[in-house]
């Protein structure tokens, strides 16, 4: 499947006048190669020319692991693709992928020059991930390929990843299941109760995610209560939970690199009439947004449907973010459910629907579900109850 993805990338490069795409460790590199690498002080760049096999500059300590993944990317004619191997700097192999490893003592400058010369990058248009490429790697490419010019891949490369394949959806479903089981662990243990701090509750949630099988944490869970819950991206603090608090938990899990992202809001004890009214408005908005999803509609219509429910309840100025974001190898990726996004929804597109109302100094409510577009409409992947739960 990775070879087919690379070939699709090459077709897009030709259409957009890009001679080569340079990717650093992250979601795109994993999508095209399977490599689960992380950014570090040792630069790694994979080069995908528009008319030939890829190449990669990488630390020598990563070379063996990279070979295991990249051997699947053999660029032979169709009748010879059953032969898999990788060519490593100067040694002819049977596969097309070329590796240029470097050691800590020698540094990486020479490896970039070798790669640029072999790929004939001087003076060429090179596509970069403007949201991911660091200055370190960009400067090394500039120095190794004099006269090259950089173009952003963001207008067109994300299109390859928006509609999820069957295997991708299976991983997202697994990530949803892990996240939901972790929350059930907390509820069973009565972990959300007065006297506990936001930070301690967040730690319990992270431990539960790992116990249920999450591959690390796709993002640090947001666990906030009382007035802190009016801050959508606040970090857990040492504030203790008290009776009457709204408590927002925003968390996710990861499986085979793919992620889930869920939010639920609880109330400790009896909610105030205002919080109860706010909760009802957010619940209606969540349902309206999910029910609006269908193939062929602009993404902004999901935002409009959710926002309309909150506006009718009189809280429009307290809904201060978009309704949702794409979900996959990244927690936030296209398509975005926001006013002005005319991207047409297609089967396989997976994203969140997460309306919220945030009252400064009082508290907030957010309900977030993961949704996939289907041929007939949509499917909500998350199954946790959405109705107000008083603990």
C-alpha positions as a Python dict, from the first residue, in 0.01 Angstrom:
ca = {
    (1, 'X'): (0, 0, 0),
    (2, 'X'): (287, 243, 70),
    (3, 'X'): (412, 208, -287),
    (4, 'X'): (70, 305, -421),
    (5, 'X'): (70, 606, -191),
    (6, 'X'): (411, 719, -315),
    (7, 'X'): (297, 685, -674),
    (8, 'X'): (-10, 897, -595),
    (9, 'X'): (221, 1155, -440),
    (10, 'X'): (434, 1160, -754),
    (11, 'X'): (131, 1225, -971),
    (12, 'X'): (39, 1521, -753),
    (13, 'X'): (396, 1652, -772),
    (14, 'X'): (386, 1652, -1151),
    (15, 'X'): (51, 1831, -1149),
    (16, 'X'): (186, 2098, -915),
    (17, 'X'): (525, 2150, -1078),
    (18, 'X'): (728, 2007, -790),
    (19, 'X'): (1043, 1812, -875),
    (20, 'X'): (1087, 1659, -530),
    (21, 'X'): (908, 1653, -192),
    (22, 'X'): (1116, 1657, 127),
    (23, 'X'): (956, 1512, 440),
    (24, 'X'): (1077, 1511, 799),
    (25, 'X'): (970, 1256, 1065),
    (26, 'X'): (599, 1291, 1134),
    (27, 'X'): (258, 1198, 1002),
    (28, 'X'): (333, 1235, 631),
    (29, 'X'): (655, 1034, 643),
    (30, 'X'): (478, 757, 833),
    (31, 'X'): (191, 761, 584),
    (32, 'X'): (418, 711, 282),
    (33, 'X'): (677, 476, 434),
    (34, 'X'): (547, 336, 762),
    (35, 'X'): (848, 481, 944),
    (36, 'X'): (743, 577, 1302),
    (37, 'X'): (1038, 813, 1354),
    (38, 'X'): (1046, 1121, 1576),
    (39, 'X'): (1218, 1455, 1524),
    (40, 'X'): (1547, 1490, 1710),
    (41, 'X'): (1866, 1692, 1702),
    (42, 'X'): (1990, 1448, 1436),
    (43, 'X'): (1812, 1553, 1115),
    (44, 'X'): (1628, 1301, 903),
    (45, 'X'): (1484, 1395, 563),
    (46, 'X'): (1318, 1165, 310),
    (47, 'X'): (1322, 1287, -51),
    (48, 'X'): (1049, 1181, -293),
    (49, 'X'): (1137, 1281, -652),
    (50, 'X'): (854, 1308, -903),
    (51, 'X'): (1005, 1055, -1143),
    (52, 'X'): (1209, 804, -945),
    (53, 'X'): (1260, 614, -621),
    (54, 'X'): (1289, 792, -285),
    (55, 'X'): (1605, 866, -91),
    (56, 'X'): (1668, 947, 273),
    (57, 'X'): (1933, 1123, 477),
    (58, 'X'): (1931, 981, 829),
    (59, 'X'): (2153, 894, 1127),
    (60, 'X'): (2342, 568, 1088),
    (61, 'X'): (2183, 441, 1411),
    (62, 'X'): (1843, 459, 1238),
    (63, 'X'): (1953, 295, 911),
    (64, 'X'): (1877, -68, 997),
    (65, 'X'): (1524, 12, 1116),
    (66, 'X'): (1463, 229, 810),
    (67, 'X'): (1575, -50, 576),
    (68, 'X'): (1313, -281, 724),
    (69, 'X'): (1037, -36, 631),
    (70, 'X'): (1172, 105, 306),
    (71, 'X'): (1240, -237, 155),
    (72, 'X'): (868, -247, 79),
    (73, 'X'): (911, 48, -159),
    (74, 'X'): (1068, -129, -457),
    (75, 'X'): (1053, 75, -778),
    (76, 'X'): (1084, -192, -1042),
    (77, 'X'): (858, -246, -1341),
    (78, 'X'): (546, -436, -1242),
    (79, 'X'): (685, -778, -1338),
    (80, 'X'): (979, -739, -1095),
    (81, 'X'): (816, -581, -789),
    (82, 'X'): (831, -903, -595),
    (83, 'X'): (1202, -833, -534),
    (84, 'X'): (1252, -608, -232),
    (85, 'X'): (1566, -440, -105),
    (86, 'X'): (1722, -101, -32),
    (87, 'X'): (2032, 63, -171),
    (88, 'X'): (2250, 216, 99),
    (89, 'X'): (2494, 493, 2),
    (90, 'X'): (2718, 364, -274),
    (91, 'X'): (2617, 0, -251),
    (92, 'X'): (2396, -121, -534),
    (93, 'X'): (2096, -314, -410),
    (94, 'X'): (1801, -462, -593),
    (95, 'X'): (1553, -205, -470),
    (96, 'X'): (1516, 159, -562),
    (97, 'X'): (1524, 336, -225),
    (98, 'X'): (1856, 508, -151),
    (99, 'X'): (1983, 572, 202),
    (100, 'X'): (2252, 825, 296),
    (101, 'X'): (2338, 754, 660),
    (102, 'X'): (2578, 967, 862),
    (103, 'X'): (2758, 924, 1194),
    (104, 'X'): (2774, 1160, 1488),
    (105, 'X'): (3146, 1221, 1439),
    (106, 'X'): (3130, 1321, 1072),
    (107, 'X'): (2803, 1512, 1092),
    (108, 'X'): (2523, 1528, 837),
    (109, 'X'): (2644, 1791, 588),
    (110, 'X'): (2811, 1546, 350),
    (111, 'X'): (2508, 1314, 346),
    (112, 'X'): (2280, 1599, 235),
    (113, 'X'): (2524, 1691, -42),
    (114, 'X'): (2538, 1331, -165),
    (115, 'X'): (2159, 1303, -170),
    (116, 'X'): (2112, 1635, -346),
    (117, 'X'): (2369, 1549, -612),
    (118, 'X'): (2223, 1207, -682),
    (119, 'X'): (1870, 1349, -705),
    (120, 'X'): (1985, 1651, -911),
    (121, 'X'): (1810, 1895, -677),
    (122, 'X'): (2013, 2205, -760),
    (123, 'X'): (1787, 2470, -911),
    (124, 'X'): (1476, 2253, -871),
    (125, 'X'): (1137, 2321, -706),
    (126, 'X'): (1121, 2129, -379),
    (127, 'X'): (799, 2080, -185),
    (128, 'X'): (824, 2129, 192),
    (129, 'X'): (579, 2074, 476),
    (130, 'X'): (561, 2433, 592),
    (131, 'X'): (383, 2321, 910),
    (132, 'X'): (647, 2061, 997),
    (133, 'X'): (984, 2135, 831),
    (134, 'X'): (1235, 2293, 1068),
    (135, 'X'): (1487, 2561, 980),
    (136, 'X'): (1766, 2307, 1045),
    (137, 'X'): (1664, 2073, 765),
    (138, 'X'): (1558, 2352, 530),
    (139, 'X'): (1898, 2522, 556),
    (140, 'X'): (2080, 2192, 492),
    (141, 'X'): (1877, 2137, 174),
    (142, 'X'): (1946, 2495, 58),
    (143, 'X'): (2319, 2449, 110),
    (144, 'X'): (2327, 2110, -64),
    (145, 'X'): (2109, 2213, -361),
    (146, 'X'): (2213, 2563, -475),
    (147, 'X'): (1943, 2759, -651),
    (148, 'X'): (1660, 2537, -536),
    (149, 'X'): (1330, 2700, -446),
    (150, 'X'): (1074, 2588, -191),
    (151, 'X'): (700, 2543, -239),
    (152, 'X'): (445, 2457, 28),
    (153, 'X'): (291, 2110, 3),
    (154, 'X'): (-1, 2201, 230),
    (155, 'X'): (-244, 2307, -47),
    (156, 'X'): (-237, 1963, -209),
    (157, 'X'): (-52, 1694, -12),
    (158, 'X'): (-315, 1667, 270),
    (159, 'X'): (-572, 1561, 8),
    (160, 'X'): (-403, 1219, -8),
    (161, 'X'): (-464, 1152, 361),
    (162, 'X'): (-813, 1294, 416),
    (163, 'X'): (-1019, 994, 303),
    (164, 'X'): (-915, 698, 517),
    (165, 'X'): (-863, 349, 379),
    (166, 'X'): (-1014, 39, 538),
    (167, 'X'): (-700, -42, 734),
    (168, 'X'): (-672, 314, 860),
    (169, 'X'): (-1031, 308, 979),
    (170, 'X'): (-969, -18, 1164),
    (171, 'X'): (-684, 149, 1355),
    (172, 'X'): (-894, 455, 1437),
    (173, 'X'): (-1172, 231, 1568),
    (174, 'X'): (-918, 54, 1788),
    (175, 'X'): (-796, 391, 1919),
    (176, 'X'): (-1155, 493, 1999),
    (177, 'X'): (-1212, 168, 2187),
    (178, 'X'): (-896, 209, 2393),
    (179, 'X'): (-990, 565, 2491),
    (180, 'X'): (-1343, 468, 2589),
    (181, 'X'): (-1227, 175, 2801),
    (182, 'X'): (-982, 405, 2981),
    (183, 'X'): (-1262, 642, 3082),
    (184, 'X'): (-1473, 352, 3203),
    (185, 'X'): (-1180, 252, 3425),
    (186, 'X'): (-1185, 597, 3589),
    (187, 'X'): (-1560, 592, 3641),
    (188, 'X'): (-1550, 243, 3788),
    (189, 'X'): (-1278, 354, 4030),
    (190, 'X'): (-1473, 669, 4127),
    (191, 'X'): (-1165, 871, 4030),
    (192, 'X'): (-1364, 1186, 3943),
    (193, 'X'): (-1463, 1311, 4287),
    (194, 'X'): (-1427, 1614, 4516),
    (195, 'X'): (-1090, 1662, 4681),
    (196, 'X'): (-882, 1522, 4395),
    (197, 'X'): (-672, 1760, 4187),
    (198, 'X'): (-697, 1810, 3813),
    (199, 'X'): (-335, 1699, 3779),
    (200, 'X'): (-389, 1374, 3973),
    (201, 'X'): (-699, 1294, 3769),
    (202, 'X'): (-506, 1359, 3446),
    (203, 'X'): (-234, 1119, 3565),
    (204, 'X'): (-493, 851, 3638),
    (205, 'X'): (-636, 896, 3288),
    (206, 'X'): (-295, 862, 3125),
    (207, 'X'): (-220, 545, 3320),
    (208, 'X'): (-557, 401, 3221),
    (209, 'X'): (-487, 476, 2853),
    (210, 'X'): (-154, 295, 2866),
    (211, 'X'): (-303, -1, 3051),
    (212, 'X'): (-570, -35, 2783),
    (213, 'X'): (-304, -48, 2512),
    (214, 'X'): (-252, 304, 2381),
    (215, 'X'): (82, 350, 2201),
    (216, 'X'): (194, 633, 2421),
    (217, 'X'): (-27, 941, 2431),
    (218, 'X'): (-131, 1122, 2110),
    (219, 'X'): (-162, 1440, 2319),
    (220, 'X'): (-160, 1538, 2684),
    (221, 'X'): (-515, 1498, 2817),
    (222, 'X'): (-702, 1814, 2912),
    (223, 'X'): (-853, 1771, 3259),
    (224, 'X'): (-1000, 2093, 3399),
    (225, 'X'): (-1279, 2176, 3642),
    (226, 'X'): (-1479, 2469, 3776),
    (227, 'X'): (-1374, 2807, 3633),
    (228, 'X'): (-1074, 2641, 3462),
    (229, 'X'): (-1315, 2452, 3236),
    (230, 'X'): (-1397, 2784, 3066),
    (231, 'X'): (-1049, 2771, 2909),
    (232, 'X'): (-1068, 2527, 2614),
    (233, 'X'): (-698, 2431, 2613),
    (234, 'X'): (-606, 2483, 2978),
    (235, 'X'): (-355, 2245, 3134),
    (236, 'X'): (-436, 2042, 3446),
    (237, 'X'): (-349, 2227, 3765),
    (238, 'X'): (-326, 2153, 4137),
    (239, 'X'): (-676, 2293, 4190),
    (240, 'X'): (-895, 2050, 4382),
    (241, 'X'): (-1233, 1946, 4246),
    (242, 'X'): (-1530, 2069, 4451),
    (243, 'X'): (-1904, 2003, 4459),
    (244, 'X'): (-2087, 2175, 4175),
    (245, 'X'): (-1784, 2180, 3941),
    (246, 'X'): (-1825, 2106, 3572),
    (247, 'X'): (-1533, 1874, 3486),
    (248, 'X'): (-1408, 1853, 3126),
    (249, 'X'): (-1200, 1553, 3015),
    (250, 'X'): (-1050, 1574, 2664),
    (251, 'X'): (-837, 1268, 2585),
    (252, 'X'): (-742, 1022, 2315),
    (253, 'X'): (-553, 702, 2239),
    (254, 'X'): (-325, 581, 1960),
    (255, 'X'): (-316, 251, 1770),
    (256, 'X'): (-76, 180, 1482),
    (257, 'X'): (-11, 554, 1468),
    (258, 'X'): (-380, 647, 1430),
    (259, 'X'): (-559, 851, 1692),
    (260, 'X'): (-888, 913, 1866),
    (261, 'X'): (-998, 1237, 2032),
    (262, 'X'): (-1295, 1245, 2272),
    (263, 'X'): (-1437, 1497, 2519),
    (264, 'X'): (-1698, 1449, 2789),
    (265, 'X'): (-1816, 1690, 3057),
    (266, 'X'): (-1933, 1575, 3401),
    (267, 'X'): (-2075, 1767, 3698),
    (268, 'X'): (-1988, 1692, 4058),
    (269, 'X'): (-2311, 1684, 4250),
    (270, 'X'): (-2601, 1899, 4140),
    (271, 'X'): (-2545, 2135, 3845),
    (272, 'X'): (-2652, 2497, 3865),
    (273, 'X'): (-2947, 2592, 3642),
    (274, 'X'): (-2707, 2785, 3417),
    (275, 'X'): (-2467, 2493, 3369),
    (276, 'X'): (-2761, 2263, 3304),
    (277, 'X'): (-2891, 2503, 3036),
    (278, 'X'): (-2546, 2529, 2879),
    (279, 'X'): (-2509, 2152, 2876),
    (280, 'X'): (-2841, 2108, 2698),
    (281, 'X'): (-2734, 2361, 2433),
    (282, 'X'): (-2401, 2188, 2370),
    (283, 'X'): (-2565, 1847, 2355),
    (284, 'X'): (-2812, 1976, 2095),
    (285, 'X'): (-2525, 2129, 1896),
    (286, 'X'): (-2325, 1806, 1907),
    (287, 'X'): (-2621, 1609, 1778),
    (288, 'X'): (-2702, 1866, 1510),
    (289, 'X'): (-2344, 1866, 1385),
    (290, 'X'): (-2320, 1487, 1368),
    (291, 'X'): (-2658, 1447, 1205),
    (292, 'X'): (-2571, 1705, 938),
    (293, 'X'): (-2276, 1506, 803),
    (294, 'X'): (-2323, 1355, 457),
    (295, 'X'): (-2104, 1307, 149),
    (296, 'X'): (-2091, 1593, -100),
    (297, 'X'): (-2166, 1872, 148),
    (298, 'X'): (-1916, 2150, 225),
    (299, 'X'): (-1732, 2104, 554),
    (300, 'X'): (-1856, 2443, 676),
    (301, 'X'): (-2212, 2308, 691),
    (302, 'X'): (-2119, 2088, 988),
    (303, 'X'): (-1999, 2398, 1172),
    (304, 'X'): (-2311, 2589, 1075),
    (305, 'X'): (-2542, 2315, 1200),
    (306, 'X'): (-2374, 2296, 1540),
    (307, 'X'): (-2338, 2672, 1575),
    (308, 'X'): (-2704, 2729, 1489),
    (309, 'X'): (-2813, 2523, 1791),
    (310, 'X'): (-2592, 2722, 2026),
    (311, 'X'): (-2704, 3053, 1874),
    (312, 'X'): (-3070, 2958, 1927),
    (313, 'X'): (-2989, 2894, 2293),
    (314, 'X'): (-2841, 3244, 2324),
    (315, 'X'): (-2477, 3147, 2377),
    (316, 'X'): (-2322, 3219, 2035),
    (317, 'X'): (-2049, 3451, 2168),
    (318, 'X'): (-1931, 3181, 2407),
    (319, 'X'): (-1865, 2924, 2132),
    (320, 'X'): (-1512, 3040, 2050),
    (321, 'X'): (-1360, 2770, 1827),
    (322, 'X'): (-1440, 2568, 1514),
    (323, 'X'): (-1674, 2271, 1540),
    (324, 'X'): (-1419, 2007, 1447),
    (325, 'X'): (-1097, 1891, 1285),
    (326, 'X'): (-976, 1596, 1083),
    (327, 'X'): (-841, 1295, 1269),
    (328, 'X'): (-590, 1030, 1164),
    (329, 'X'): (-213, 1011, 1201),
    (330, 'X'): (-241, 1357, 1356),
    (331, 'X'): (-484, 1476, 1619),
    (332, 'X'): (-552, 1792, 1417),
    (333, 'X'): (-542, 1754, 1038),
    (334, 'X'): (-765, 1846, 742),
    (335, 'X'): (-1055, 1865, 684),
    (336, 'X'): (-1160, 2133, 932),
    (337, 'X'): (-1524, 2193, 1023),
    (338, 'X'): (-1518, 2571, 1013),
    (339, 'X'): (-1699, 2855, 840),
    (340, 'X'): (-1543, 2922, 501),
    (341, 'X'): (-1418, 2568, 437),
    (342, 'X'): (-1584, 2463, 111),
    (343, 'X'): (-1405, 2126, 94),
    (344, 'X'): (-1666, 1867, -3),
    (345, 'X'): (-1697, 1581, 242),
    (346, 'X'): (-1617, 1240, 95),
    (347, 'X'): (-1663, 885, 228),
    (348, 'X'): (-1372, 794, 453),
    (349, 'X'): (-1311, 1147, 583),
    (350, 'X'): (-1284, 1121, 961),
    (351, 'X'): (-1312, 1418, 1197),
    (352, 'X'): (-1437, 1541, 1531),
    (353, 'X'): (-1760, 1721, 1614),
    (354, 'X'): (-1690, 1914, 1935),
    (355, 'X'): (-1905, 2219, 2007),
    (356, 'X'): (-1852, 2394, 2337),
    (357, 'X'): (-1970, 2686, 2548),
    (358, 'X'): (-1728, 2861, 2782),
    (359, 'X'): (-1848, 3110, 3045),
    (360, 'X'): (-1552, 3309, 3188),
    (361, 'X'): (-1520, 3271, 3562),
    (362, 'X'): (-1800, 3013, 3573),
    (363, 'X'): (-1709, 2707, 3368),
    (364, 'X'): (-1750, 2535, 3036),
    (365, 'X'): (-1905, 2238, 2861),
    (366, 'X'): (-1770, 2051, 2557),
    (367, 'X'): (-1893, 1725, 2403),
    (368, 'X'): (-1666, 1575, 2137),
    (369, 'X'): (-1726, 1272, 1917),
    (370, 'X'): (-1534, 1112, 1631),
    (371, 'X'): (-1727, 1079, 1304),
    (372, 'X'): (-1657, 918, 964),
    (373, 'X'): (-1837, 1006, 642),
    (374, 'X'): (-2001, 706, 474),
    (375, 'X'): (-2156, 657, 131),
    (376, 'X'): (-2503, 697, 285),
    (377, 'X'): (-2430, 966, 546),
    (378, 'X'): (-2209, 924, 850),
    (379, 'X'): (-2119, 698, 1140),
    (380, 'X'): (-2036, 816, 1490),
    (381, 'X'): (-1742, 606, 1604),
    (382, 'X'): (-1759, 707, 1970),
    (383, 'X'): (-2018, 528, 2184),
    (384, 'X'): (-1985, 684, 2531),
    (385, 'X'): (-2304, 841, 2668),
    (386, 'X'): (-2347, 1210, 2594),
    (387, 'X'): (-2626, 1297, 2835),
    (388, 'X'): (-2539, 1495, 3147),
    (389, 'X'): (-2380, 1273, 3410),
    (390, 'X'): (-2373, 1398, 3769),
    (391, 'X'): (-2112, 1220, 3980),
}
